[in-house]
Amino acid sequence: MDTRIIEHLASTLTRAARTASVWIASLSTALLLAACGGGSGVAASDVAGGNVNNNGAVAPAAASSASDASATTPDQPASGATPASDPGGQPTPGFQVGTTTFDAALPPEPTLPTSTQICQSLDAALTAQPNGLLPDSADAANTAPDTARIQAALTACTNAASTGLSTNKVVRLRSGANGANAFLSGPLNLPSGVTLWIDERVTLFASRDPRQFDKTPGTASCGLITASDNGCNALMTAAKTSNSAVVGDGTIDGRGGSQLVSSVRDDPNLLKRADGSAMSWWDIGYEANVVQNKSQNNPRLIQINNGSNFTLYRVTLQNAPKFHVVPSGVQGFTAWGVKIYTPTAAYEAMNNYKGVPYSTVNAKNTDGIDPASSGQITSNPGNPGKLTGDASNMLIAYTSIRTGDDNMAIKGGTAAVNGRTYNITVAHSHFYEGHGMSIGSESAGSDNGVANADVTPVGGVYPSVSNVNVYDLTIDGADNGLRIKSDWSRGGLVSNIRYSNVCIRTGNQTSDPEALIFSPYYSPTKSLGLYPNLQSIVLDGIRIVNASKYTFQGFNSASPVLLGSGWSAGTIGFPTPPVVNPLLISLNNVVADVAPLNMTVADAQFSIGEGGTTLPLQPGSGVTLMRAAGSQVSPVDCSKAFVPFPAKS
């Protein structure tokens, strides 16, 4: 991503923020404030309502005009948003999800480097097996044999003066003699102005030695189960860099299901299975999260910290020990044409330490892409990005993700001192098994209330997460579809979020698939007085094709949910009077082809657009609805949305 992409995203999404503030003010005036009392499931019934147009703004009831072909701002219908019916009374066919190959509203697609940009080329010396895994012999003598030469090349090619991908210097990983196609490495640092180019059919494998990833050499911290999870360096880190990139039709493989080894003889910190063999990264993750209720110290695949303009293009990421990609406090990030797939078939044919085959169910915390704000950082000559910890101006396009956790989770910080997250676009992508398209659970960052031209305050409060636009998305096989999650230990204001032209088919990995879930009660925990507040949430052109559950909840400190097991008001106590932050949400052309398995609705204010919804909502205690005059609008077309995960090049 270069400067023009940042400017493009910032300008279009900032316009949306201004519109959102008007939307919120109008809706708050038009609707009754939600009553106190929490509430629970709501019985099925048709809704009545009021007067809201297709863009989520209060207006006289009238048929809206057809949308632009591909707008990208949350205040406008996104690419191909469902148009109104034609004058003859026949509804225009719905937008066909999953078929758009070009979107003029997006910045130009990145390109692979030219040969003149190549600074150094490295030849593979190892060979992967036909199933895609490395043989045990690859690290019998050295658990990370390629670290030094790859890092030396990256460092030698540093190009801080680069202004974008086209001026970067390139380190190319390519095939070697006699069919060699693999590299094996420990942690790497990617400098400014450097593109790591991985050739087709070439794989960069992560070491399976926890000692390679310890934060302090000689002090074991990685591969352990503890109260916190910050004991490992990532396989690849870009810290305070500008214009760094990883591109190519090759693969980065984290080896999450391989049994661990250690470069320390008789390493007492190497966790073991019951039979005495070593655990894998995913074994550690499952034991930590499910059995011990603690944290796994596993390395992330790619970590980008507090820089600007990072690009992932066409590369395949798989089998991460933990998160695949985390751009934290980064200004400018692009993932275009990326494939994330975990676990791969070779690992699904193997059993974990419990004797159960590896799957997306037990490869814990292997999130796909998690944009996140960070804490503030101090000024220094090596930092080209913002110092506030803001995460901003990010684009995820034409990307396919299958993981053991959130396919994508947009996070806004665990505390008010963190920065904000804003101007995020997710377009023309496919999500498969995983936990769906999420925002949260961290949504507390407020950057100490400092004014920001890109972020519109709501009632004088600057949102933690805002200006998010998700469109032309297929969710196929995930146990959650569209989700915003938080709780009173990490909550804050989330606003100006738009989802449009989305097809959802939930998976069967769980008995509780939930297509739409907007809840401030994510995880039983102690109150820190950080109350979630979800406003200006717009769903326009959403179709769910199978049976699922649905949750629409605003925050209410008097909710009976907070009296359940695991919840505690702590030293903060329950506020008097109760804090009620109703969910403000707009639904237009939201269609469930199958009756809901269950609906939970509480402390919510709905505006139903002229395209309506088939969800059986009804007003009640703490729940209000208003509806625009109806018109014939076709549901989005999901006939070509659900396709197999694309094959690797």
Summary of the structure (lengths in Angstrom):
residues: 649
radius of gyration: 24.2
end to end distance: 22.9
largest distance: 79.2
contacts: 2585
relative contact order: 0.15
helix: 12%
strand: 32%
